[in-house]
Amino acid sequence: MALKVIGTGFGRTGTDSMREALGILGFGPCHHMLEIIAHETQRDRWRALAAGGTPDWEHLFEGYVSCVDWPSAFYWREIVATYPEARVILTWRDPESWWRSFSGTILKHLTGEGDPDTLGRMLIARQVFGGRPDDREHAIATYRANVEAVMAEVPPGRLLVHRLGDGWGSLCAHLGVPVPDVPYPHANTTEVFNARIPAR
């Protein structure tokens, strides 16, 4: 099964809402960090890749129709090239707003005491943010650089920049499907995230 939709945006840019939206539109199951938290097989496969393994995208995305969020967003260049027919979505929010959300949720799992070999620490802390996820200016610069790279490298006709609050219209037009008769999802707020994944 080939991926039909590839998300390139960092976590905390509306990726869980997008995951739900893609499922409603018929592009599920959608791969997201929640899949790795929930499934040991997923954890093992992606940890092996983050540790330097050779990617086998068909194996990593076995059973999935789309992907958003980390870990796949870190590898977007390779995944976009591997699935040339897939549509690409960059979930986006203002960088300062992103930092406030990131620092109040994901960041606490990337620093301090804890298993150094979690996927979050191996991939997000060390590789995405170069070992400096708690350096605000560096993290925001890294976020901006990812946005700029996606917009520069993915052809405009293949890419949708989906901002928080954009809703169904542009997304459905990009994917060539009708707008559903349900509200656009609003998932995984800071409060929901912290209740779902308590700090270790």
N, C-alpha and C positions, 0 to 999 in steps of 0.2 A: 504494500500500500504506500503510495507516494504522498508526501506532504502536499497539501493544497494551499496552506496559509502559513507564513513564517513571520513571527514577531521579532523585532530587533530592539525593542525598548527595554531599558533597565527595569528591575523590580521597583515598585512604588510609583509606576506611571499609569496605573489603571489596568495592569495586566490580568488581575483576577477577574475584574469586570469583563475584560475582553475575552478571557477564557469562557466565561458563562455565555457571553454574547455569541461567540463562535459556535458553541454547542446548540444554542437556540436556532441559529441559522443553518444548521446541518453540517458544520465543519468540526464536529467532535468525533471521538474524544480529542481533547486538546492537552498537549503536554505542558506542564507548568511545574514549578518547584514543589507544589503541593503533592505531585505524583511521587517525587523522590522522598518526601517526608513520609508518605503513606505506604510505599512499597520497597521492601528490602532489595528486590532484584534491581529496581531502578537505581537505588543508592549505590549498589555495587558496580553497575555498569558505568555510571557517570563518574564515580570516584576513580575508577580505573582510567577513564579518559583524562580527567583532571590531573592525574598523577603522571601523565605522559604517554598514555596508550594511544594506539592508532585508531582513529574514529571509524566505526562501521555504522553509518547513519541509519541504514535500514534496520539494523539490530537495535540501535538505541531508540528509534522511534517506532518500533514494532507495535502495531495496534493503534497508532495515533494518526490523525488526519491533519492536525495543525499543532503549532508550538508557539508559546509566548513565555516571557519571563526568563530569568536565569534557571538552569545553566545554559539553555540553548542560545539565549541572546548573546552570550559571549562568543559563540562560534558562528555568528550569523553569516559572515562572509563565505565560509565553507558550505554552510547549509543552503544559502541562496544559490550558490553555484551548482550544488548537487541536484537541486530541484528547480530547474529553470522555468517550469510552467507555474510554479507556485506564486501566489500573490504575496506581497510583502507589506507589513504594517509596522510603522514606528509609533508606538504609544508615547505620548509626550505630555509633560507638564512643565510649568515654569521651573527653572533650575533651583531657585530659592525654596519654592514650595516642595520640590522633590527632596531637597536636603532635609527639610523639617520632617517630612514623612519618613524618609530613610533613617535618619538619626533617632527617631522615636520608635522604630520597629526593628528592622533588619540589623542595624549596626550593633545592637547589644548582643547579637549572636556571633559576631565576628571578632570581638575583642574580649580581653579579660580571661578568666579561667575557663577551662572547657576542653573538650576533645579537639586537638589541633588538626585532626584528619576529617572533620566534617566537610561536606562539600562546600558549605558556606565559607569556611576558613580557607580551604585549599584553593577554591576557585575565585570566589568573590573577593575575599580579603586580599589574598596574595597576588592573584593574576589580574583580576579586573582593576583593583585599586593599588597594585604594586606594594602591598603590605601597609598601606596608609589609609584604611577606610575611615578612620576617625579624624583625619586631617580635612577640615571642612573645605578649604580652598582647593586642595588637591582633588577631593572627591567631586566637587562641582565642576572643576575643569575636566575631569575624566568623563563625567556625564555629558558635558557640552561637546567634548571631542567625539563621543560615540554618535551623538545626534548629527553632528556635522559630517562624519564619515558616511553614515547611512544615506544622508541626503545627497552627498556627492557621488556615491558609488552605485546606488541602486537607480536604474532608469526611472524617470518621473512617471511614466505610464504604468510601471509595475508597483510603484510605492504609494501608499497612503500614509500621511502623517495624521494620526488620530489623537486629538487633544482631549483632555478631560472635559467632559460636558458636551462633546460633539454628538453623541447619541447615534441613532441608527442610520441617518440619511447618507452620509458620505461613505460609511462602512458598507452598507448594502449596495450602493452604486459601484463601489470598488470591486465587490465580490460578485456582482451580477445577480443578486437575489432580491426578492421583494422585502419591503419593510414589514416586520412582524407586528401583530396587534397586541404587543405586550410592551411595558416600559423597558428601556435599556437598563441592564443590571447596574447596581451600585454596590459592589462587593468589597470585602476585605479592607474596611476602614482601619485606621490605627487601633481603635478599640477592639475591633473584631480580630485583627492580627494578633494583638497581644494576649487576647483571651484564648485564641486557638493555639498559639505557639509561645508559651511562657518562657521568659528568659531563664537560661540554665546557669 
